[in-house]
Structures are given as structure tokens and as C-alpha cells.
Amino acid sequence: MEKKILIVEDEDDVIEFVSTVLRENGFSTVIARNGEEALERIREDRPDLVIMDVLMPKQSGIRMYRKLKTTESLKQIPVVIYSGIARRTYLRTQAAREEIEGETVPEPEAYVEKPAKPEYLADIVRKILG
């Protein structure tokens, strides 16, 4: 059975790139364009993996990731952050939020900086999903 992957991204060209890479490697895709829509899709579609950006309209990827990883029924879903933001900047932001909110969240299963080579992105997804 095909593994279903939710792509959370607001840029059409990135959605097309990631969707194409995933479909060519045997995965099905679902799209959400912001964090609010993504959380709805996760509850409805129960994807096997989420690939998400950090900077998005409505609800940021940082806030969405924290919500996902602190919701008991959703926190086991693996996440790949695919962003133009450097990994260390993202981790610093998460650490600052942990200090303010007092709740620790785990790091994502993978952090891939844009742009990534198609083979690299596909390899990461295959490793996470087995």
C-alpha cells in the first residue's frame, strides 16, 4: 500500500517539486498551504509522514510543529522540515519557545535545507518510512 505524505508548503513551485519527487518514488501526496490547514488534513487523512516548511501564512511551521508534537494522538507522525531557514536557526527558535512555553518538543526526524537534490529528499523519506 502506498505511503501517504502530507506536504505543507505555500509556494507552488516547491509543492510541485516535492510532489513530483514523492510520486516518482511511489508515494501518494496530500497538500496543505498553511499550518491551520495542515492540522486539519493530518486529523482527516492520517498521513504516514509530514514534509513541511517553517515560514508560512496563518500559522507558522514552528507553531504547527509544536502543536503536532504535543498532541498525544498526532505526535508519533514523523516530520521532515524542508525549509530555506538554516537548521541551527530553527533549533534556536524552538529552544527559545521551550523557555517561554515550558514544554519541550523533540527534533524533527530530518531537517532538509532548500534547495535539495531530488535523490537526497527521496532517500530521507525512504529511510524514515522504511
FIKOLZA-1660 file (N, C-alpha, C; in steps of 0.1 Angstrom, whole numbers, plus 5000, padded with zeros to 4 digits):
% residues 130
   i   px   py   pz ch aa at
   1 5008 4988 5000  A  M  N
   1 5000 5000 5000  A  M CA
   1 5009 5012 5000  A  M  C
   2 5005 5022 4992  A  E  N
   2 5013 5035 4991  A  E CA
   2 5013 5042 5004  A  E  C
   3 5024 5047 5008  A  K  N
   3 5025 5056 5020  A  K CA
   3 5020 5070 5016  A  K  C
   4 5013 5076 5024  A  K  N
   4 5007 5089 5022  A  K CA
   4 5016 5100 5029  A  K  C
   5 5019 5110 5022  A  I  N
   5 5028 5121 5027  A  I CA
   5 5021 5134 5026  A  I  C
   6 5020 5141 5037  A  L  N
   6 5014 5155 5036  A  L CA
   6 5025 5165 5034  A  L  C
   7 5023 5173 5024  A  I  N
   7 5033 5184 5021  A  I CA
   7 5026 5197 5025  A  I  C
   8 5033 5204 5034  A  V  N
   8 5028 5216 5040  A  V CA
   8 5037 5227 5035  A  V  C
   9 5032 5235 5025  A  E  N
   9 5041 5245 5018  A  E CA
   9 5031 5255 5011  A  E  C
  10 5036 5268 5011  A  D  N
  10 5027 5278 5005  A  D CA
  10 5032 5282 4991  A  D  C
  11 5044 5277 4986  A  E  N
  11 5049 5281 4973  A  E CA
  11 5047 5270 4963  A  E  C
  12 5040 5274 4952  A  D  N
  12 5036 5264 4942  A  D CA
  12 5047 5256 4936  A  D  C
  13 5059 5263 4933  A  D  N
  13 5070 5256 4927  A  D CA
  13 5076 5246 4936  A  D  C
  14 5076 5249 4949  A  V  N
  14 5081 5239 4959  A  V CA
  14 5071 5227 4960  A  V  C
  15 5059 5230 4960  A  I  N
  15 5049 5219 4961  A  I CA
  15 5050 5210 4949  A  I  C
  16 5052 5216 4937  A  E  N
  16 5053 5208 4925  A  E CA
  16 5066 5199 4926  A  E  C
  17 5077 5205 4930  A  F  N
  17 5090 5198 4931  A  F CA
  17 5088 5186 4941  A  F  C
  18 5084 5189 4953  A  V  N
  18 5083 5178 4963  A  V CA
  18 5073 5168 4959  A  V  C
  19 5061 5172 4954  A  S  N
  19 5051 5162 4949  A  S CA
  19 5057 5153 4938  A  S  C
  20 5064 5159 4929  A  T  N
  20 5069 5151 4918  A  T CA
  20 5079 5141 4923  A  T  C
  21 5088 5145 4932  A  V  N
  21 5098 5136 4937  A  V CA
  21 5092 5125 4945  A  V  C
  22 5082 5128 4953  A  L  N
  22 5075 5117 4960  A  L CA
  22 5067 5108 4952  A  L  C
  23 5059 5113 4942  A  R  N
  23 5052 5104 4933  A  R CA
  23 5061 5095 4925  A  R  C
  24 5072 5101 4920  A  E  N
  24 5081 5093 4912  A  E CA
  24 5088 5081 4920  A  E  C
  25 5087 5083 4934  A  N  N
  25 5093 5073 4942  A  N CA
  25 5082 5064 4949  A  N  C
  26 5070 5065 4944  A  G  N
  26 5059 5056 4948  A  G CA
  26 5051 5060 4960  A  G  C
  27 5051 5073 4964  A  F  N
  27 5043 5078 4975  A  F CA
  27 5031 5086 4970  A  F  C
  28 5021 5086 4977  A  S  N
  28 5009 5095 4974  A  S CA
  28 5011 5107 4982  A  S  C
  29 5005 5118 4977  A  T  N
  29 5007 5131 4984  A  T CA
  29 4993 5138 4987  A  T  C
  30 4993 5146 4998  A  V  N
  30 4982 5154 5001  A  V CA
  30 4989 5168 5004  A  V  C
  31 4982 5179 5000  A  I  N
  31 4988 5192 5001  A  I CA
  31 4980 5201 5011  A  I  C
  32 4988 5208 5019  A  A  N
  32 4982 5219 5028  A  A CA
  32 4991 5231 5026  A  A  C
  33 4985 5243 5026  A  R  N
  33 4992 5255 5023  A  R CA
  33 4995 5264 5035  A  R  C
  34 4991 5259 5047  A  N  N
  34 4995 5266 5059  A  N CA
  34 4993 5257 5071  A  N  C
  35 4997 5261 5082  A  G  N
  35 4997 5253 5094  A  G CA
  35 4983 5249 5099  A  G  C
  36 4974 5258 5098  A  E  N
  36 4960 5255 5101  A  E CA
  36 4954 5244 5093  A  E  C
  37 4955 5246 5080  A  E  N
  37 4950 5236 5070  A  E CA
  37 4958 5223 5072  A  E  C
  38 4970 5223 5075  A  A  N
  38 4978 5211 5077  A  A CA
  38 4973 5203 5089  A  A  C
  39 4970 5209 5100  A  L  N
  39 4965 5202 5112  A  L CA
  39 4951 5195 5109  A  L  C
  40 4943 5202 5101  A  E  N
  40 4930 5196 5097  A  E CA
  40 4933 5184 5088  A  E  C
  41 4942 5185 5078  A  R  N
  41 4945 5174 5069  A  R CA
  41 4951 5162 5077  A  R  C
  42 4959 5165 5087  A  I  N
  42 4965 5154 5095  A  I CA
  42 4954 5147 5102  A  I  C
  43 4945 5154 5108  A  R  N
  43 4934 5147 5115  A  R CA
  43 4925 5139 5106  A  R  C
  44 4923 5144 5094  A  E  N
  44 4914 5138 5084  A  E CA
  44 4921 5126 5077  A  E  C
  45 4933 5129 5072  A  D  N
  45 4940 5119 5063  A  D CA
  45 4950 5110 5069  A  D  C
  46 4954 5113 5082  A  R  N
  46 4964 5105 5089  A  R CA
  46 4975 5101 5080  A  R  C
  47 4983 5111 5076  A  P  N
  47 4995 5107 5067  A  P CA
  47 5005 5099 5075  A  P  C
  48 5013 5092 5067  A  D  N
  48 5024 5084 5073  A  D CA
  48 5037 5093 5076  A  D  C
  49 5037 5105 5070  A  L  N
  49 5048 5114 5071  A  L CA
  49 5044 5128 5067  A  L  C
  50 5050 5138 5074  A  V  N
  50 5047 5152 5070  A  V CA
  50 5060 5159 5066  A  V  C
  51 5060 5165 5054  A  I  N
  51 5071 5173 5050  A  I CA
  51 5066 5188 5050  A  I  C
  52 5073 5196 5058  A  M  N
  52 5067 5209 5060  A  M CA
  52 5078 5220 5060  A  M  C
  53 5073 5232 5056  A  D  N
  53 5081 5244 5056  A  D CA
  53 5080 5250 5070  A  D  C
  54 5088 5260 5073  A  V  N
  54 5088 5267 5086  A  V CA
  54 5080 5280 5084  A  V  C
  55 5083 5288 5073  A  L  N
  55 5077 5301 5071  A  L CA
  55 5065 5299 5062  A  L  C
  56 5053 5301 5068  A  M  N
  56 5040 5300 5061  A  M CA
  56 5030 5310 5066  A  M  C
  57 5020 5313 5058  A  P  N
  57 5010 5322 5063  A  P CA
  57 5001 5315 5073  A  P  C
  58 4992 5323 5080  A  K  N
  58 4982 5319 5090  A  K CA
  58 4989 5313 5102  A  K  C
  59 4993 5301 5102  A  Q  N
  59 5000 5295 5114  A  Q CA
  59 5014 5291 5109  A  Q  C
  60 5024 5296 5116  A  S  N
  60 5038 5293 5112  A  S CA
  60 5041 5278 5113  A  S  C
  61 5051 5274 5106  A  G  N
  61 5055 5260 5107  A  G CA
  61 5061 5257 5121  A  G  C
  62 5067 5266 5127  A  I  N
  62 5072 5264 5141  A  I CA
  62 5061 5261 5150  A  I  C
  63 5050 5269 5150  A  R  N
  63 5039 5267 5159  A  R CA
  63 5031 5254 5155  A  R  C
  64 5030 5252 5142  A  M  N
  64 5023 5239 5138  A  M CA
  64 5031 5227 5142  A  M  C
  65 5044 5227 5141  A  Y  N
  65 5052 5216 5145  A  Y CA
  65 5051 5213 5160  A  Y  C
  66 5051 5224 5168  A  R  N
  66 5049 5223 5183  A  R CA
  66 5035 5217 5186  A  R  C
  67 5025 5221 5179  A  K  N
  67 5012 5216 5181  A  K CA
  67 5011 5201 5178  A  K  C
  68 5017 5198 5167  A  L  N
  68 5017 5184 5162  A  L CA
  68 5024 5175 5172  A  L  C
  69 5036 5179 5177  A  K  N
  69 5044 5171 5186  A  K CA
  69 5039 5171 5200  A  K  C
  70 5030 5180 5204  A  T  N
  70 5025 5180 5217  A  T CA
  70 5010 5175 5218  A  T  C
  71 5005 5170 5207  A  T  N
  71 4991 5164 5207  A  T CA
  71 4993 5149 5207  A  T  C
  72 4988 5143 5218  A  E  N
  72 4990 5129 5220  A  E CA
  72 4987 5120 5208  A  E  C
  73 4976 5123 5202  A  S  N
  73 4971 5114 5191  A  S CA
  73 4979 5116 5178  A  S  C
  74 4987 5127 5177  A  L  N
  74 4994 5130 5165  A  L CA
  74 5009 5130 5166  A  L  C
  75 5015 5130 5178  A  K  N
  75 5029 5132 5179  A  K CA
  75 5038 5121 5174  A  K  C
  76 5032 5109 5171  A  Q  N
  76 5040 5098 5165  A  Q CA
  76 5043 5099 5150  A  Q  C
  77 5036 5109 5144  A  I  N
  77 5037 5111 5129  A  I CA
  77 5051 5117 5127  A  I  C
  78 5060 5110 5119  A  P  N
  78 5073 5116 5116  A  P CA
  78 5072 5129 5107  A  P  C
  79 5081 5138 5110  A  V  N
  79 5082 5151 5103  A  V CA
  79 5095 5153 5097  A  V  C
  80 5095 5158 5084  A  V  N
  80 5107 5163 5078  A  V CA
  80 5105 5178 5076  A  V  C
  81 5114 5186 5081  A  I  N
  81 5113 5201 5079  A  I CA
  81 5121 5203 5066  A  I  C
  82 5114 5210 5056  A  Y  N
  82 5121 5213 5044  A  Y CA
  82 5120 5228 5042  A  Y  C
  83 5130 5235 5045  A  S  N
  83 5130 5250 5047  A  S CA
  83 5142 5257 5042  A  S  C
  84 5140 5269 5038  A  G  N
  84 5152 5278 5035  A  G CA
  84 5158 5284 5047  A  G  C
  85 5153 5282 5059  A  I  N
  85 5158 5286 5071  A  I CA
  85 5169 5276 5076  A  I  C
  86 5180 5281 5080  A  A  N
  86 5191 5272 5084  A  A CA
  86 5187 5264 5096  A  A  C
  87 5191 5251 5097  A  R  N
  87 5187 5242 5108  A  R CA
  87 5190 5248 5122  A  R  C
  88 5202 5254 5123  A  R  N
  88 5206 5259 5136  A  R CA
  88 5197 5271 5140  A  R  C
  89 5192 5279 5131  A  T  N
  89 5183 5290 5134  A  T CA
  89 5170 5284 5139  A  T  C
  90 5165 5274 5132  A  Y  N
  90 5152 5267 5136  A  Y CA
  90 5154 5262 5150  A  Y  C
  91 5165 5255 5153  A  L  N
  91 5166 5249 5166  A  L CA
  91 5167 5259 5177  A  L  C
  92 5174 5270 5174  A  R  N
  92 5174 5281 5184  A  R CA
  92 5161 5287 5187  A  R  C
  93 5153 5288 5176  A  T  N
  93 5139 5293 5178  A  T CA
  93 5131 5284 5186  A  T  C
  94 5132 5271 5184  A  Q  N
  94 5125 5261 5192  A  Q CA
  94 5129 5262 5206  A  Q  C
  95 5142 5263 5209  A  A  N
  95 5147 5264 5222  A  A CA
  95 5142 5276 5230  A  A  C
  96 5141 5287 5223  A  A  N
  96 5135 5299 5229  A  A CA
  96 5121 5297 5232  A  A  C
  97 5113 5291 5223  A  R  N
  97 5099 5288 5226  A  R CA
  97 5097 5279 5238  A  R  C
  98 5107 5269 5239  A  E  N
  98 5106 5260 5251  A  E CA
  98 5108 5267 5264  A  E  C
  99 5117 5277 5264  A  E  N
  99 5119 5285 5276  A  E CA
  99 5106 5293 5280  A  E  C
 100 5100 5299 5269  A  I  N
 100 5088 5307 5272  A  I CA
 100 5076 5298 5275  A  I  C
 101 5074 5287 5268  A  E  N
 101 5062 5279 5270  A  E CA
 101 5064 5268 5280  A  E  C
 102 5076 5265 5283  A  G  N
 102 5079 5254 5293  A  G CA
 102 5076 5240 5288  A  G  C
 103 5075 5238 5275  A  E  N
 103 5073 5225 5270  A  E CA
 103 5083 5221 5259  A  E  C
 104 5090 5210 5261  A  T  N
 104 5100 5206 5252  A  T CA
 104 5093 5198 5241  A  T  C
 105 5098 5199 5229  A  V  N
 105 5094 5191 5218  A  V CA
 105 5106 5185 5212  A  V  C
 106 5104 5172 5206  A  P  N
 106 5116 5166 5200  A  P CA
 106 5120 5172 5187  A  P  C
 107 5132 5170 5183  A  E  N
 107 5136 5175 5170  A  E CA
 107 5129 5167 5159  A  E  C
 108 5127 5173 5147  A  P  N
 108 5121 5165 5136  A  P CA
 108 5130 5153 5132  A  P  C
 109 5124 5144 5126  A  E  N
 109 5132 5132 5121  A  E CA
 109 5143 5136 5111  A  E  C
 110 5140 5146 5104  A  A  N
 110 5150 5151 5094  A  A CA
 110 5148 5166 5092  A  A  C
 111 5159 5173 5089  A  Y  N
 111 5158 5187 5086  A  Y CA
 111 5166 5189 5073  A  Y  C
 112 5159 5193 5062  A  V  N
 112 5165 5194 5049  A  V CA
 112 5164 5209 5045  A  V  C
 113 5175 5215 5042  A  E  N
 113 5175 5229 5037  A  E CA
 113 5173 5230 5022  A  E  C
 114 5165 5240 5019  A  K  N
 114 5162 5242 5004  A  K CA
 114 5174 5249 4998  A  K  C
 115 5176 5246 4985  A  P  N
 115 5170 5236 4977  A  P CA
 115 5177 5222 4979  A  P  C
 116 5170 5211 4978  A  A  N
 116 5176 5198 4980  A  A CA
 116 5176 5191 4966  A  A  C
 117 5185 5182 4965  A  K  N
 117 5185 5174 4953  A  K CA
 117 5174 5164 4954  A  K  C
 118 5167 5160 4943  A  P  N
 118 5156 5151 4944  A  P CA
 118 5160 5138 4950  A  P  C
 119 5171 5132 4947  A  E  N
 119 5176 5119 4952  A  E CA
 119 5178 5120 4967  A  E  C
 120 5183 5131 4972  A  Y  N
 120 5185 5133 4986  A  Y CA
 120 5172 5133 4994  A  Y  C
 121 5163 5141 4989  A  L  N
 121 5150 5141 4996  A  L CA
 121 5143 5128 4996  A  L  C
 122 5143 5121 4984  A  A  N
 122 5137 5108 4983  A  A CA
 122 5144 5098 4993  A  A  C
 123 5157 5098 4994  A  D  N
 123 5164 5089 5003  A  D CA
 123 5160 5092 5017  A  D  C
 124 5159 5104 5021  A  I  N
 124 5155 5108 5035  A  I CA
 124 5141 5101 5038  A  I  C
 125 5132 5103 5029  A  V  N
 125 5118 5098 5031  A  V CA
 125 5118 5083 5032  A  V  C
 126 5125 5077 5023  A  R  N
 126 5126 5062 5023  A  R CA
 126 5132 5057 5036  A  R  C
 127 5142 5063 5041  A  K  N
 127 5149 5059 5054  A  K CA
 127 5139 5060 5066  A  K  C
 128 5131 5071 5066  A  I  N
 128 5122 5073 5077  A  I CA
 128 5110 5064 5076  A  I  C
 129 5105 5061 5064  A  L  N
 129 5093 5052 5063  A  L CA
 129 5097 5038 5061  A  L  C
 130 5110 5035 5061  A  G  N
 130 5114 5021 5060  A  G CA
 130 5112 5015 5046  A  G  C
% end
